[in-house]
Amino acid sequence: IEVLRPRYFFPMHFGYDYQTTERFKQQIANLGLSAQVFVIQEQGQTFTLND
């Protein structure tokens, strides 16, 4: 993430431990990176990106 600097980031491969995505979002914020990390709360959740 530090090298690619994506605008949006969706954490994946965390099984059903959805709290992992919230922790990941906090870690990215603590690093001062500007990627918008989406918090996943349930299977099948959808997201809309507006540019």
Phi and psi in degrees as GROMACS dihedral restraints (atoms count N, CA, C in turn):
[ dihedral_restraints ]
;  ai    aj    ak    al  type     phi  dphi    fc
    3     4     5     6     1   -64.4    20    10
    4     5     6     7     1   -33.6    20    10
    6     7     8     9     1   -83.1    20    10
    7     8     9    10     1   -46.9    20    10
    9    10    11    12     1   -78.1    20    10
   10    11    12    13     1   -28.9    20    10
   12    13    14    15     1    50.4    20    10
   13    14    15    16     1    58.6    20    10
   15    16    17    18     1   -69.4    20    10
   16    17    18    19     1   154.9    20    10
   18    19    20    21     1   -75.9    20    10
   19    20    21    22     1   -41.3    20    10
   21    22    23    24     1  -123.1    20    10
   22    23    24    25     1   146.5    20    10
   24    25    26    27     1  -142.0    20    10
   25    26    27    28     1   129.6    20    10
   27    28    29    30     1  -113.9    20    10
   28    29    30    31     1   109.0    20    10
   30    31    32    33     1   -61.5    20    10
   31    32    33    34     1   142.7    20    10
   33    34    35    36     1  -138.7    20    10
   34    35    36    37     1   168.7    20    10
   36    37    38    39     1    64.2    20    10
   37    38    39    40     1    47.7    20    10
   39    40    41    42     1  -119.0    20    10
   40    41    42    43     1    11.5    20    10
   42    43    44    45     1    65.5    20    10
   43    44    45    46     1  -137.0    20    10
   45    46    47    48     1  -105.6    20    10
   46    47    48    49     1    15.5    20    10
   48    49    50    51     1   -88.1    20    10
   49    50    51    52     1    79.7    20    10
   51    52    53    54     1   -65.7    20    10
   52    53    54    55     1   -20.9    20    10
   54    55    56    57     1   -64.8    20    10
   55    56    57    58     1   -21.0    20    10
   57    58    59    60     1   -57.5    20    10
   58    59    60    61     1   -37.9    20    10
   60    61    62    63     1   -68.5    20    10
   61    62    63    64     1   -35.1    20    10
   63    64    65    66     1   -67.5    20    10
   64    65    66    67     1   -42.4    20    10
   66    67    68    69     1   -63.8    20    10
   67    68    69    70     1   -40.0    20    10
   69    70    71    72     1   -63.7    20    10
   70    71    72    73     1   -42.5    20    10
   72    73    74    75     1   -58.7    20    10
   73    74    75    76     1   -41.8    20    10
   75    76    77    78     1   -66.5    20    10
   76    77    78    79     1   -39.7    20    10
   78    79    80    81     1   -62.7    20    10
   79    80    81    82     1   -41.4    20    10
   81    82    83    84     1   -64.7    20    10
   82    83    84    85     1   -42.1    20    10
   84    85    86    87     1   -63.0    20    10
   85    86    87    88     1   -40.5    20    10
   87    88    89    90     1   -64.4    20    10
   88    89    90    91     1   -27.8    20    10
   90    91    92    93     1   -80.4    20    10
   91    92    93    94     1    -9.6    20    10
   93    94    95    96     1    78.4    20    10
   94    95    96    97     1    20.1    20    10
   96    97    98    99     1   -84.9    20    10
   97    98    99   100     1   149.2    20    10
   99   100   101   102     1   -94.3    20    10
  100   101   102   103     1     1.7    20    10
  102   103   104   105     1   -61.5    20    10
  103   104   105   106     1   135.6    20    10
  105   106   107   108     1   -83.1    20    10
  106   107   108   109     1   110.1    20    10
  108   109   110   111     1   -93.6    20    10
  109   110   111   112     1   125.7    20    10
  111   112   113   114     1   -89.7    20    10
  112   113   114   115     1   132.3    20    10
  114   115   116   117     1   -89.7    20    10
  115   116   117   118     1   123.2    20    10
  117   118   119   120     1   -96.6    20    10
  118   119   120   121     1   128.4    20    10
  120   121   122   123     1  -113.9    20    10
  121   122   123   124     1   -14.9    20    10
  123   124   125   126     1  -162.0    20    10
  124   125   126   127     1   156.1    20    10
  126   127   128   129     1   -65.3    20    10
  127   128   129   130     1   137.6    20    10
  129   130   131   132     1    83.2    20    10
  130   131   132   133     1     2.9    20    10
  132   133   134   135     1   -61.4    20    10
  133   134   135   136     1   142.8    20    10
  135   136   137   138     1  -115.1    20    10
  136   137   138   139     1   157.8    20    10
  138   139   140   141     1  -134.4    20    10
  139   140   141   142     1   149.8    20    10
  141   142   143   144     1  -119.3    20    10
  142   143   144   145     1   128.1    20    10
  144   145   146   147     1  -102.9    20    10
  145   146   147   148     1   128.0    20    10
  147   148   149   150     1  -116.5    20    10
  148   149   150   151     1   119.8    20    10
